[in-house]
Amino acid sequence: MAIHILGNGPSIRLFNRDDWPETDVFVGCNLSDPSFRPHFTSVVDIAAIKVILKGYEPAAPLLLSSRAADQADKIDENWRDKTVGIEAVMDLVKDRTVSRNISMNSAQHATTYSILAYSDHVDVHLFGIDSFWSTNLKSKTDVYVRPNQRSPRVRPQITRQWNGYWHKIFSENPNKNFVVHKPTTTRLVDHFDSYDNLQVVEEDGLHGAQNCI
């Protein structure tokens, strides 16, 4: 059995829900695609929780950061009775040895929670997390949370700090086998290929076409 963390970067197109057994665990991020049929979805960003409170129906119960939950309580004290359910509320993870200002993102909260909640699952597949090779923050959720955005959001300082959190996760969980799914046209940055517990699967977006490196 495996855990699948489903980010919202453009490479999420490589994920095909029907390729994996129903006994696996699937975790969405923020406004995750309902067709992924996630067991729950990690909501960290205030912008995402605001969209949900305005009527967007999440694809699954919410794994909330304490920041997102506190913001929702301020907007509508009865909001929990109106949503699809709460998987859990976890403390917002911010490690000042990694970043002074940026916390873990939704995929990292999803990963941290899932490897504890499903401790018997060894393999952790990471889809749609483009910061492993790109500094463009383009996301499938942009249409909801920043509809007026027109120019690319290239933010190397943010992706560098996010990658610092991935280094922390990989190094602190040597008993887990992490699998990064990426397009064949990209190359990992920040020395991620140095981990014994990290495997890279290259895919071209065609069903079943992939290479392990």
C-alpha positions as CSV (number, residue, x, y, z in Angstrom):
1,M,0.0,0.0,0.0
2,A,1.2,3.5,-0.8
3,I,0.5,7.1,-0.1
4,H,0.0,9.6,-3.0
5,I,0.4,13.3,-2.5
6,L,-1.3,15.2,-5.3
7,G,0.1,18.7,-5.7
8,N,-1.4,21.3,-8.1
9,G,1.6,22.0,-10.3
10,P,1.2,21.5,-14.1
11,S,2.9,18.1,-13.9
12,I,-0.1,16.7,-12.0
13,R,-1.2,15.7,-15.5
14,L,1.1,12.7,-15.0
15,F,-1.2,11.3,-12.3
16,N,-3.9,8.8,-13.4
17,R,-6.1,7.7,-10.5
18,D,-7.0,4.4,-12.3
19,D,-3.3,3.3,-12.4
20,W,-3.4,2.7,-8.7
21,P,-5.2,0.3,-6.4
22,E,-8.1,1.5,-4.3
23,T,-6.3,0.3,-1.1
24,D,-3.8,3.2,-1.5
25,V,-4.2,6.5,0.2
26,F,-4.7,9.6,-2.0
27,V,-4.2,13.1,-0.5
28,G,-5.1,16.3,-2.4
29,C,-3.8,19.8,-1.9
30,N,-6.0,22.8,-1.4
31,L,-8.6,22.8,-4.2
32,S,-7.9,19.4,-5.5
33,D,-9.4,17.9,-8.6
34,P,-12.5,15.8,-7.6
35,S,-11.6,13.3,-10.3
36,F,-8.6,12.3,-8.2
37,R,-11.0,10.9,-5.6
38,P,-8.8,11.9,-2.7
39,H,-9.4,10.6,0.8
40,F,-8.8,14.1,2.2
41,T,-7.2,17.3,1.0
42,S,-4.6,19.5,2.7
43,V,-5.6,23.1,3.0
44,V,-2.9,25.5,4.3
45,D,-3.5,28.7,2.4
46,I,-5.8,31.4,3.6
47,A,-6.8,32.1,0.0
48,A,-8.0,28.5,-0.5
49,I,-10.0,28.5,2.7
50,K,-11.7,31.7,1.7
51,V,-12.7,30.2,-1.7
52,I,-14.2,27.2,0.2
53,L,-16.1,29.5,2.6
54,K,-17.6,31.3,-0.5
55,G,-19.2,28.1,-1.6
56,Y,-16.6,26.0,-3.4
57,E,-17.2,22.4,-2.4
58,P,-14.0,20.5,-1.6
59,A,-13.3,17.2,-3.2
60,A,-12.9,15.5,0.2
61,P,-12.7,16.2,4.0
62,L,-10.2,18.9,4.9
63,L,-6.8,18.4,6.5
64,L,-6.4,22.0,7.8
65,S,-3.4,23.9,9.0
66,S,-4.1,25.8,12.3
67,R,-3.7,29.0,10.3
68,A,-6.4,28.1,7.8
69,A,-8.7,26.9,10.6
70,D,-8.2,30.1,12.6
71,Q,-8.9,32.2,9.5
72,A,-12.1,30.3,8.8
73,D,-13.3,30.7,12.4
74,K,-12.9,34.4,12.1
75,I,-15.0,34.6,8.9
76,D,-17.8,32.2,9.9
77,E,-17.9,30.6,13.3
78,N,-20.4,28.0,11.9
79,W,-18.4,27.1,8.8
80,R,-17.5,23.6,10.0
81,D,-21.1,22.6,9.9
82,K,-21.3,23.6,6.2
83,T,-18.3,21.8,4.8
84,V,-17.8,18.1,3.7
85,G,-15.9,17.3,6.9
86,I,-12.6,17.7,8.8
87,E,-9.9,15.1,8.6
88,A,-7.8,16.9,11.2
89,V,-6.4,20.3,12.2
90,M,-2.6,20.2,12.4
91,D,-0.3,22.9,13.7
92,L,1.2,25.0,10.9
93,V,4.8,23.7,10.5
94,K,7.4,26.5,10.4
95,D,11.0,25.7,11.0
96,R,13.2,28.7,11.3
97,T,16.3,26.7,10.5
98,V,14.8,26.2,7.1
99,S,13.0,29.5,6.6
100,R,12.3,32.6,8.7
101,N,9.1,33.5,7.0
102,I,7.7,30.6,5.0
103,S,6.0,27.6,6.5
104,M,5.6,24.2,4.9
105,N,3.2,24.2,2.0
106,S,0.1,22.2,1.5
107,A,1.9,19.2,-0.1
108,Q,4.4,19.1,2.8
109,H,1.7,19.3,5.4
110,A,-0.1,16.5,3.6
111,T,3.1,14.4,3.5
112,T,4.0,15.0,7.2
113,Y,0.5,14.1,8.4
114,S,0.1,11.1,6.1
115,I,3.4,9.3,6.9
116,L,2.4,9.5,10.6
117,A,-1.3,8.6,10.1
118,Y,-0.4,5.7,7.8
119,S,2.8,4.6,9.3
120,D,2.6,1.1,7.7
121,H,2.7,2.6,4.2
122,V,6.3,2.7,3.1
123,D,6.0,4.2,-0.4
124,V,5.1,7.9,-0.8
125,H,4.4,9.1,-4.3
126,L,4.8,12.8,-5.0
127,F,2.9,14.1,-8.0
128,G,2.4,17.7,-9.3
129,I,5.1,19.2,-7.1
130,D,7.0,21.2,-9.7
131,S,9.3,23.1,-7.3
132,F,11.6,20.0,-7.5
133,W,12.7,21.3,-10.9
134,S,11.0,24.7,-11.6
135,T,10.8,28.1,-9.9
136,N,7.4,28.9,-11.5
137,L,4.6,28.7,-8.9
138,K,1.9,28.1,-11.5
139,S,-0.9,26.0,-10.0
140,K,-4.1,24.4,-11.1
141,T,-5.8,26.4,-8.3
142,D,-4.8,29.8,-9.7
143,V,-8.1,30.1,-11.6
144,Y,-9.9,30.2,-8.2
145,V,-7.5,31.9,-5.8
146,R,-5.9,34.5,-8.2
147,P,-8.2,34.7,-11.3
148,N,-6.7,38.0,-12.4
149,Q,-3.1,36.7,-12.5
150,R,-1.7,37.0,-16.0
151,S,2.1,37.0,-15.8
152,P,4.1,33.9,-14.6
153,R,4.9,33.8,-10.9
154,V,8.5,32.9,-11.0
155,R,9.7,32.9,-7.4
156,P,13.1,31.2,-6.9
157,Q,13.3,32.5,-3.3
158,I,10.1,30.7,-2.4
159,T,10.9,27.4,-4.2
160,R,14.3,27.4,-2.6
161,Q,12.8,27.5,0.9
162,W,10.1,24.9,0.0
163,N,12.8,22.6,-1.2
164,G,14.5,23.1,2.1
165,Y,11.4,21.6,3.8
166,W,11.5,18.7,1.4
167,H,15.1,18.1,2.4
168,K,14.0,18.1,6.0
169,I,11.2,15.6,5.2
170,F,13.4,13.2,3.3
171,S,16.3,13.3,5.7
172,E,14.0,12.8,8.8
173,N,12.2,9.8,7.3
174,P,14.8,7.4,6.1
175,N,12.4,4.5,6.5
176,K,10.1,5.8,3.8
177,N,10.6,5.4,0.1
178,F,9.7,8.7,-1.6
179,V,9.0,8.6,-5.4
180,V,9.0,11.9,-7.3
181,H,7.1,11.8,-10.6
182,K,8.4,14.3,-13.1
183,P,8.3,15.0,-16.8
184,T,11.1,13.6,-18.9
185,T,12.1,17.1,-20.1
186,T,13.0,18.4,-16.6
187,R,15.9,17.9,-14.2
188,L,15.8,17.9,-10.4
189,V,17.5,20.8,-8.6
190,D,19.0,21.2,-5.1
191,H,20.8,17.8,-5.0
192,F,17.6,15.8,-4.4
193,D,19.2,12.9,-6.3
194,S,21.6,12.3,-3.4
195,Y,19.0,10.6,-1.2
196,D,19.0,6.8,-0.9
197,N,15.3,6.9,0.0
198,L,14.2,8.9,-3.0
199,Q,13.4,7.5,-6.4
200,V,12.6,9.5,-9.5
201,V,10.1,8.3,-12.1
202,E,10.3,10.1,-15.5
203,E,7.1,10.2,-17.5
204,D,6.1,11.8,-20.8
205,G,2.4,12.2,-20.0
206,L,1.3,9.2,-22.1
207,H,-0.5,6.5,-20.3
208,G,2.0,3.9,-19.0
209,A,5.1,5.5,-20.5
210,Q,7.7,6.0,-17.7
211,N,11.3,5.4,-16.8
212,C,12.8,4.9,-13.3
213,I,16.2,6.6,-12.6
